Amino acid sequence: MSQTASSPQSSGKRANRWLLYGPLGAGGVIFAIYTVIWMMGANIMREELNNWIDDQRQSGFVVEHGKISVEGYPFLLRGKLMAPVYGNPEDGWEWQAERLYVDTIPYNPTRLILMPYGEQQVRVMADQGTEIWRINADVMKASLSETANAVELHNVIAAPEGGTSATSFNRISIGSLRANTYLRDDEETGRQQDIGQFALLAEAIFLDGETPERGIRITLADASIDAARLPELMDAVGGRSTYLNWQRAGGEVLISSARMVVGSGDETMPASKVALTGNLSVDSDSYPAGDLTASIADHAGLLSLLVNYDLLSADNARDVDGTLSMISSAMGEEMRVPLQLKDGRARVRTPLGGITIARLEPLE
């Protein structure tokens, strides 16, 4: 009788133990698998980071760093580079920081997120001498992958040592900026990573000049732009080829939307609201070419800024102001102005012809 009564109790204890040990065992197996994945990801991350460094060096950039370590287990993969230096001797600039963190996740270690820590320095070499800009930011991130890159900035302040700069700007501040690029294949031609898509959203960008009139304030900027034949365009921008090669390959920039609220540093002057759509390329003489449509409100602030920076003569500014004021009175607060870039000139197209607002320089 006693043996028969004890059998169900023993079976129940064994069942309760399996309910406890089963999940613990499964969790241990999952944790062991995750640990293996993390270690494999760490190795891949090191390889991707070394590959990126090698690619940059082969492209002519300077990349230096101290000790590299990988940490962050078990939640993420975090590489740490001490005393990183990155620069382009040909263009005359060099960046450095106290340290650089490189984050990724174990199951996708080919996507790198770069985050500098501490105060940064940018050394700019020019004919006037060498300048050092010191940069501090609440958030500064760059995301890198094979087909997509992104940048995110918050509360950035940059100022030159000594308080003055040959650039005429004595301080640059950025409230927020997000930008990303995406590469995709051209389905019609079959060319891989041939089209680049760019998007931007920025707020509260201020470039302080020697005087308020020489400053620039951008309270809002956003853009959506596509560029065809991107490899040829980047070669031209980097000086490895010419813009004519990009043009012969069928290169074109399509501006789906580009908006900006911009004015001088003198806050008594109104800020102008400018939007652009259209297309850009180069002609056979390497001059910028294309047709654009500009939407403008409060154009006086923009014209004043162009005159302050010698991008538009005072005489031309008066002519443009008269034309835009006439159009504005007919269209209302916001006017749409057709622009044409042709034969080395930028013109406002009107029913009576065109008014030249700027002479263009050839792209080299």
N, C-alpha and C positions, 0 to 999 in steps of 0.2 A: 504494500500500500504506500509506504513512504517513498520507495524508489519511483513509483509511477507518478506520485504527486510532484517530485522534484524535477522531472524531465521538462515540463513546459517552462519552468522558471529559467533553467539553463539555456534553453533555446531562445528565450526572450532576451537574455543578456547578450548572447552572441549576436542577435539581430540588432540590438542597440549599439554594440561595438561597431558593426559594419556601417550603421548610419553615421557614426562619428569618424571612423578611420577612412571610409570610402571617399568622402569629400576632401579630407586632408591629403590623402594620397593623390587624388586627382589634381588638387591644387599644387602639390609638390612637383608633380610631373609638368604641369603647365608652367610653373615658375622656373623649372630647370630648362624647359624649351625656350622660354623667354630670355633666360640668361645666355643661352647659346646664340639666340638671335641678336641680343645686344652686343655680344662679343664679335659676332660676324659683322654687324653693322658698324662697330667701331673700326674694324679693319677696312671696311669699304669706305668709311668716312675719311680715314687717313689717306687712302688711295685717291679719293676724289679731291681732297684738299691738295695733295701733292701734284695731282694732274692739273688742277687749276693754276697752281703756282708755276708749274713748268710751262703751261700754255701762255701765261702772262709774260714770263721771261722770254719765251720765243717770240712774242709779239713786240718786244722791245721795252717792256716795263721793268722797273726795278722792284723786286720783292725780297725783303729781308725780314728775319724774325729770330727770336731767341728760342727758348725751349717750347716744344709742342707737347701737350698732354691731353688726354681724353678722360672726361669725368661725367658726372650726371646720373650714374647708375642708381636706381633702375628706371627712372621716369623718362629720361631723355639722354641723347648723346650730346655732349658738350666738349668741343675742342677748345683749348686755350693756347693762344700764341702770345708770348711775351715780347714786348717792344717791337711790334710790327712796323714795317716801313714799306710804303707803296708809292711809286712815282713813275713819271715819264720824262726822262732826261731830254728828249727831243722837244717836248712842249714846255720844258722848264718848270716842272712842279713836282713836289714830293710831300706825301702825307705820312704822319706817324702818330702813334697813340701809346698809352701805357701798356695796354693789352687788348687783345681782340678775341672775343668769344665767337665760336662757330657752332651753332646749334642745329640739330636735325633730330629725326625720330628713327628708332631702330628699324622699322619696317620700310622706310624710304630714305636711306642714308645718302642718296645722290642729290637731294635738295638741301642746300646749305643756307643757313640764316646767319649773317655776319652782324655782330654788335660790338662796336668799340666801347671801351670802358675808360672813364676818366677824361681829362682834358686832352684834346687833340691839337696837332699843329699842322699847318700847311705852309710849306716853304715855296715861294714863287720867285723864280729867277727871270729877270728881265733886263733890258738895256739900262734902266735906271738903277739897277742893283738888285739885291735880294731882299724880299719881304717875308716876314713870318706872321701868319695869321693864327690866332689862338681860338679854338672852337670848343664850346660847351653846349650840351644838349640834354634834355630830359629823356628823349627817345631818339635813337638813330639805328635803323635796321636796314639791311640789304639782303634780299632773298635771291639766290642764284640756283638755276637749274638749266637743263639742256635747252628747253624751249621757252622758258618764262623767267623774267627777272622783275624784281620789285624793290622800291625804296620807300621807307616811311620815316618821317622826321616830325618831331614835336619840340617846340620851344628851343630853337637853335639860336645861339648868339655867336657871331664871329667878329673879331676886331683885330686890326693889325697892331703889332708891337710899336710903341711910340705914338699911337693915336692917329697917324696920318698914313696915307697910302697913295701910290702913283695911280691907282685906279680911280681916284677922286671919291671913293667911298670910304668912310671912316668907321663904319659899323654896318653889319648886315644881321637882321633878325628874321626868323621864320617862325610863324605861329604853328602852322601844320602844313605838311606836304605829303601826298601819297602819289606815287607814280609807278606804272608797271608797263612792261613790254612783253609781247607774246609773238613767237615766231610760228608761222604755219606754212604749209606747202601750197603752191599754186596748182590747183586742180586742173586748170586748162593746159598749162605747159608741162606739168609734172615736175617742176623744179622744187627741190626740197628746201624748206625753211627760207623761202624766197620773199615772203611778205611779212613785214613787221607791223604789228599793231601797237600803238602807244596811247596810254590814257593818263591823265593828270588831274589832280584836284589839290589846290593850294589855297591857303588863307593867311592873311596878315603877314605879308612880306614887305619889309621896309629896308631900303638902302639909303643910309644917311650920307649926304654929301657935305662938301665944305660949307655950303649955305643951304637953307631950306629949298631954294629953287633948284639946286643941283641934286636934290634927293629924289628918290622914286618910291612911291607907296603903291603896292598892289594888294588891295583888300580881298580880291577873289580872282582866281584863275582856274579854268578847267579846259580840257582838250580831249579830243578823240581823233587820232590821225593814223592813217595807213600809209605805208611806203612799199611800193613794188620794186623788185630787183634790189632787195636790201643788201646782199653781199657787195654788189658793185657800189652802192651808195656809201657803205661803211668804209670801203677801200678808198673812195674819193675823200671822205671826211678825214680819214687817217693819213692822207697824203701818199698812199701807196698806188693810187691810180688817179685818173682825172674824172671830172664830172661829165665830160663828153662821152667817156666809156659807159657811164651810167645811163646817159641819154640815149646812146646808140642801142643799148640793151632793152630800151623801152621803159626806163625808169620814170616813175611819177609818184608824187606825194598827194594823197587825197585827204583834204581836211573836212571831215564830217562835221566837226564842231570845235570851235576854239573861242573861248570867251575870257574877257579880262576887264576888271574894274581898276583903272590905273590913273595916277595923277602924280604931280610933283610932291616933294616933301613939304611944300608950303600948304598947310591944311586950309588956308583961306581960299585957295583955288579949288574949283570943283573937280571931282574925279570923273573921268570919262568912262563910259561903258562901251566896250568894243567887242564885236563878235565877227568871226570870219568863217566862211565856208568856201570851198572851191578846190582847185588843183594847182600844183606847182611842178615845174621841171626846169630844164635849162635849154637854151637854143644852141644853134651850131657855133656861136661865138662864146659860149659858156656864160652868157648872161641869164639871170633868173627869168623864167617865162611862166605864164599861166593866167588864168582868169579867176578872180576872187569876188565875192560879195561881202561887203563890210556893213554891219549894222552898228550905227554910232548914235550915242546919246551924250549930250553935254560935250561937244567936240572941242570946246575952247581949252579945256584942261589938257587934252592930248596934244593939240597944236603948240601950246606953251611948252610942254615937255620936250617936244621935238626941236623947237627953236633953242631951248636951253642947252641941248646937247649937240647943236650944230648939225642936226639931221635934216633940218628944213630951214631955208633962209627966211628972214623976216618978210621979204617981199612976196615969196611964194606962200607964206603962211597967211598973209592978208588976202591973196587971191583965193586960196583954198577956203578960208573962213567965209568970204563972200559967197562962194558957190555952195558950201555946206549950209550956211544960214538960209539961203534961198530954198534949198532942198528941204531943210528942216521945217521952214514955215509952211511948205506944201504938204509934207508928210506927217507932221506932228512931232511929238517929243523924240521919237526914235526914227531915224532915217536909214534907208538901205542904199548903199553907194556901190555901184559896180566899178571894180578896179581891174586894170589890165597891166601886166608886166610884159613889155615887149621892146625889143631893140634898145635895151639898156635903160629904159625909163619906166617909171611907175606912173600911170595916168588914171585920173578919174574920168570915166566915160560919161559923156553927156549927149543929148540929142544933137548938139551943135558940133560935136567932135570930142576931143579929150583935153584935159588940163593936166600938165605934168606937175606932179607933186614931189618927185625925187628922181635923181639920176642914180642908176644902179652900177655897182662894180661887178666885173666878171668874177666868177667863182674859179678858183685855182686848186 
